[in-house]
């Protein structure tokens, strides 16, 4: 995927940020393959250290999570489809862990672009929560 990483993005696109373990796998194997996704970008979010390095983030002391930002065309791929991919491709019941990766940088998170998306994410979380035993492992902001 070779589209722009920085705004301005094409008219009609929206964005959402997901934390669901190792950001490279999320970017290339999950969201980067969905039709309607304009671009994906990896980075860190939710912390207090300004512009942390990978090494700093791996210490668990920056407060950041590894995340992937997804820029998408909602008329081609719905927000609910993105949420479905989020829920189906990682285990939010394991606090600060995905597979062999562990630490606070691997926590689950959905960082929404607006109140409408926040409400949709919270509703989806509630509908999935019957299967989830550890809701405190997921951040929705």
N, C-alpha and C positions, 0 to 999 in steps of 0.2 A: 504494500500500500504506500504510494508515493505522494499523497496529497498533503496539503499544508498543515503544519503543526501549530501555527500561530494565527490569531485573527488578523484580518477579517476572514471569516469562513463564508461559504456561499449562502445566499439568502435562503431561508427556510430550514436551516440546520438547527439542531439543538444539541446540548451536551449533557453528559452525566459522567460521574466518576465512581468507579468501583474499586474497592479493596477486597481481594479474594485470594490472597497468597502471592506467590511469585508473579510479579507484574508482566514478565516477558511471555510466559505461557498464556496468560489472560489476553494479552494483546494479539499474539500471533495465532494461537490455536482456537480461540473462542470468538472474540469480537471482530477481529480482523477478517474473518471468513464470512461474516453475515452480509447479505446483500442489503444495501441501504446505508451501510456504515461508510461515511466519507473518509474518516481517518481515526487512528488511535495513537495515543501517546502515553508513555510510561513516566512515572515520577513518584514523588512523595507528597503526602498530604496529612493534615491533622496534627502536625507537630509544632514545636516552639523554637527549634533551631532554624535560623535563616539559611536557606540554600544548603542543606546538608549534603554531604557526599555519601556514596554508597557505604563506605567503610564506617562513617559516623552513624548512619541509620542502622547498620547491622549490630551496633552496640546495644540498641534498645534504649538509648538515653536521649534521643532527639524527640521522641514522642510521635514520630511519623509512621505512617503505614505505606507500604508499597501499593501503588494504585495505577489504574489505567483510565485515561480520559477517553471517552468515546464521543466523537462528533458524528451525528447521524441525521438522515432525512426521515422525519416521522411519517411521511406519506409512503415510504418504502419499507421501513422497519419500525414497528411500534415500540414505544417505551415499555409496554408490557412484554414484548418479545425479548427486549434486552434484560428486563428483570427475570424472565424465565431462564435465560442463559446464565444469569448470575446465580440463581438458586440451584440450577441443575448441574453446575460445573465446579462446585466447591462445597465444603462441609462447614457451614457456619456454627455448628455445635461444638467445635473444638476451639476454645478461646486461645487466640494468639498462636494458631498452628494450622498449617495446611500440609498434609503428608509429612515428609521428612523435615520440612522447614518449620522452625518454631521461633517465637519471639514476638513482641508487640508489633513489629513491622509487618507481620503476616496476618493481622487481624482482619475481620470482615467489616466492610463499610460500604454504604451507599451515600454519596454526597450529591444531593439533588440540586438542579438548576433553579427551581422555583417551588412555590407552595403546592401547585397542582401535582408536580412530580413527587414531592415529599409525601403528600397524602396517598398517592398511588403506591409508593414504596411501602408506606406504613400499613396500608390495607393488605398488600401482598404478604408482608411479614406476618400479619395476623393470620392470614389464611394458611400460611406454611407453618406457623408456630405450633400447630397441633402435633407436628412431627419433630419439632425442635425441643430439646430438653433444656438448653442453656441459652436463653434469649439474651443474656447480658453480654454474650460474646459478639453480638452484632451492633454496630453503630449505624444509625440512620439520622442524617443531619440535612 
